[in-house]
C-alpha cells in the first residue's frame, strides 16, 4: 500500500510520519493552506457581547488557533461566562488548552448533526450563539440553532485557500510512485483533487485508488465522482485515520 495524504499542514505531515514509523509508504500532498479570516478583527467584540449561558462553537482546530492568536494580539482572554462547544474531541482539546475552559463535544462523529444532538443544545431560544469557523463551510449548525430560537453570529476566523499545482506533473509523480490509497478529509479537497488530475490519469489511476474519507456525506460525493473502493474512518482526526489505514 502506498498512501497519499491530502490533509493540510501540519496534520498531513504528522499522519505521514506516523504511517512511516509503522513501516508504511506514505506521502504528504496538502491541497489547501490557511490564512487569517476576514472577520477576525471583530472576534473580541463578539465575545464581549456574550452573557452567561450564551454559546460559543469552535468548528475546527484552525478556528481555535487563529482566534486565540487574535485575542493574544489584542491582550484579551476567552470570557468564562458563555458555554463552549466543539465539533469534536481534537478541537475541544485545542480550545481547552488555550482557554482553560470546559468544552463540550459529541463523543461520536465530528459532524454538525451529532453536535446538535447534545442535550444542552435542545433549548437555546433567546440565547446568543457565536460560531467560529473558516470561510464557507456548511450552514446546518447555524440554521438549526436559529430554528431553535438562538441569535446566531458567524465569525470567519480563517480562510482556506487552494494550493496551486501542475496537475499533469503531480498525476505522473504519484502514479509513478505507485500510490493506490488516498486520504481526503473534506468535500472541497475531494472536488479539488478530482479537478486537478487530467482525465487520462483520473480514469486510469485516480478513480482506481482506494479512498479513505471521514463521513457518509463525503463517501456519497466520491461515489458521484466515480470512485468505487471507498472506506469511511470513524472520525476525522489522525488517530482514527491511522486505525482505518492499518
HELIX and SHEET records of a PDB file:
HELIX    1   1 UNK A   11  UNK A   21  1                                  11    
HELIX    2   2 UNK A   40  UNK A   42  5                                   3    
HELIX    3   3 UNK A   43  UNK A   48  1                                   6    
HELIX    4   4 UNK A   61  UNK A   73  1                                  13    
HELIX    5   5 UNK A   89  UNK A   99  1                                  11    
HELIX    6   6 UNK A  112  UNK A  115  1                                   4    
HELIX    7   7 UNK A  119  UNK A  121  5                                   3    
HELIX    8   8 UNK A  140  UNK A  147  1                                   8    
HELIX    9   9 UNK A  167  UNK A  176  1                                  10    
HELIX   10  10 UNK A  187  UNK A  196  1                                  10    
HELIX   11  11 UNK A  199  UNK A  204  1                                   6    
HELIX   12  12 UNK A  206  UNK A  208  5                                   3    
HELIX   13  13 UNK A  216  UNK A  225  1                                  10    
HELIX   14  14 UNK A  238  UNK A  245  1                                   8    
SHEET    1   A 5 UNK A  25  UNK A  28  0                                        
SHEET    2   A 5 UNK A   2  UNK A   5  1                                        
SHEET    3   A 5 UNK A 181  UNK A 183  1                                        
SHEET    4   A 5 UNK A 210  UNK A 213  1                                        
SHEET    5   A 5 UNK A 230  UNK A 232  1                                        
SHEET    1   B 6 UNK A  32  UNK A  36  0                                        
SHEET    2   B 6 UNK A 151  UNK A 162 -1                                        
SHEET    3   B 6 UNK A 128  UNK A 134  1                                        
SHEET    4   B 6 UNK A  55  UNK A  58  1                                        
SHEET    5   B 6 UNK A  83  UNK A  86  1                                        
SHEET    6   B 6 UNK A 103  UNK A 105  1                                        
END                                                                             
